[in-house]
Amino acid sequence: MVRWRCLCPLFQVGVESALAGSRKGIAFPGILKVMASAPQFLTVEEFDERYGGESGWEYWYGRAVRKPVPDKLHALLQRILMQLLSAAGYESGGEFDFKARPDWQPRPDVAILPEGDERYPTKLSLVIEIRSEDQTKQLIEKCRNYEQAGVSHIFVVDPTAQVIYRWEKTLVEKQGLELPNGSVIAGAAIWQELQAAKKRLRMTL
């Protein structure tokens, strides 16, 4: 048996008990789950090599963090937002690498794409995150990071509650998406398009 020393004796005893118990067929799911999910530190180069070609992963402070798997409602709203931004005169996209900072590289749900030949943007003017269930804490941290990265227009859109928030040091409810050129995409127009799409798909939720 490999001997090791933990700075927290109670945690070490718990882990050793879990390991011993597992050999006897006794389950200790809590501790073993913590061990299995222990994050591995990655440089941004290692992250790009391992996860750069896979969708749904972001780089957060040396860790690969999995984004919530989007459902059909999320996908519909994402498409609608891009169409409305296009109608307002903007080219937009989503799920691309935003090289915001060396220690944090998210993949926005929707963002206005900057001009130029830069393959991975380092500056963005507007980002929109579509809220999934139980994601509020992560979204608040994400909004703070977007602000620190120089993004001026940061929005969170909740398709279930049909509410739009803008980040202004905190999440503030708005009636629409305020765009960098001063125009506004009304929330009512967004929800009307979403409702029409749901009706076409015979969605009731």
N, C-alpha and C positions, 0 to 999 in steps of 0.2 A: 504493500500500500504506500502511495506517495504521501509523504508528510509535508505539510505546509502550515504556515502561521497566518492567521487573520488578525487585523487590528481590532476587530470587534469579536471578543470571545463568545458571546451569545450567538452571533451569527455563525461562527465557526462550528460550535457545538450543534446548531440546528442543521447545518449543511452535512456534517459528518453523520448525524442521526438519519438524515434523509437518504444519504448514500448507503448507509448500512441497512436501513429499512428497505430500500429498493432491491437490495440483493436478497432480502427475505420475502419479497413479494408484497411489502407494505408500501402504500402510496403516500407521498408527501407532495401533493401537487403544487402548493404555494411556493415552497423553496425551490423545487426543481424547475418550476416555470421561470422563476427569477434567474436561475443559472442559465437556462436555455436561451433567455432573451437578453442576456448581458450584451450591451453594445460594444462593437469593435471599432476602435479609432481608425479612421481612414483619412489619408491626405486627399485633397481635391483631385489629384492626378489618379490615385487609386480608385476614387469614386467614379470618375469619368471612365476608367478602364472597365470597371465591373458593372456599372449601372447606366452608363451613357447611352447605350442602345436599347434600354428597357424603359417602358412608359411607367409613370406612377411613382417615381422615386425622386426625392429631393435631398440636397446636401445641407445638413444642419450641424454646424460646429463639430465637424469630424465624424458625423454619423450619417448613415443612409436611413432616411425616414420615408416610410411608405405613406403616400397620400390615400385618403379614403377612396374606395372603389366607386366610381360614379354610377348612379342608377339612371334609368330612362328619363326621369324628370330633369336630372342634372344635364344630361346630354341635350335634351330639347332646349333648355334655357341657354345653354352654352351657344348653340347654333343661332338662336333668336338674337342674343346679344351681339354676336358677330355681324348678323345681317343688319341690325339697327345701326351699329357703328359704321358699317359700309354705306348705308343710306345717308349718314351724317357726314360722309366724306373722309372716313378714316379706313386704313387697312389694318386689320386686326388678326390675331391668331391666339392659340392657346397651347399649353403643355409643352412649351419650348424651354430650354435652359436660359434663365436670366442670370448672367454672371454679375450678380449684384455686389458681392463682397468675396474676398478669398475664403472666408469661413461660412458663407451662407449663399446657396444658389437654389432658389425655388423654381418651380414651373407653374406660372400663373394659369388659372383657369381661362381667363380672357385678358388680353392686353392690346393696346394700340402699338403697332409695330413702328419702330423708328426708321427714318430714311437712311440710306447708305448700304454698303456691302458687308457690313459686320454680320458674321454668321450667327453669333450668339450675342444678343444685346447686353450692354453694360449700363445703359440708361433707358428708363421708360417714363412716360408722362402719365399713363393711366393703366391701372390694373383692376380687375374685378375677380373676386373670389366668390364662388358659389357655396353657400353653407350646406354642410352635411350634418346629420345628427351627431350630437356630443362632440362638436368640433370648436366650440366657442373659445375655449382657452387658447388653443393652438392658433386660431385665426387672429386673436388679439395680439399675440406675439408676432405673428406674421405681418400684421399691419404696422406694428412698431418698426419692424425690420425694413419694410418697404419705405417707410418715411425716412429712416436713417440712410437708405440707399438713394434718396433724392427723388422718389416718386411723389408727384404733387397731387394726383387724383387717385385715391384708394377707396374702393367700394367693396362691400360685402352684400350679396344679394341672397335672400332666403326665399326659395321657391315655394316652400310649404306654407309659411306664414304670409307670403307675398309682401315682404318688407325689404326696403333698400336702406342700407346704412352707408354713411361716408365716415372715413377715419379722420377725426379732428382732435387728436390726442386721446380720444375715446370714440366709440361707435355712436354716431348721431343719426337718427332716422331722417330720411330725406324723401321727397316726393318724386325724385327722378335722378338720372345720372347727369351730373354737371360736367360737361366736356371741356377740354383745354381751350377750345376756340370760343367758349362762352355760351354755346348752345346747350340745350337740355333734352335728353331723351326721357319723356314722361314715364313714370312708373306705370300709369294706367295703360299706356301703349304696350309696355312689356308684358303685363299680366293678360291683356287682351290677346296678344299673339300666343302666349303660352296656353291660355284656355282654348283657343281655336285648335292648336296642335294636339292638345289632349283629347279634344272632341273627335278629331279625325282618327285618332288611335283608340278611341273608345276607352280612355282612361278615366277612372272615377276618383282617384286619389289626388 
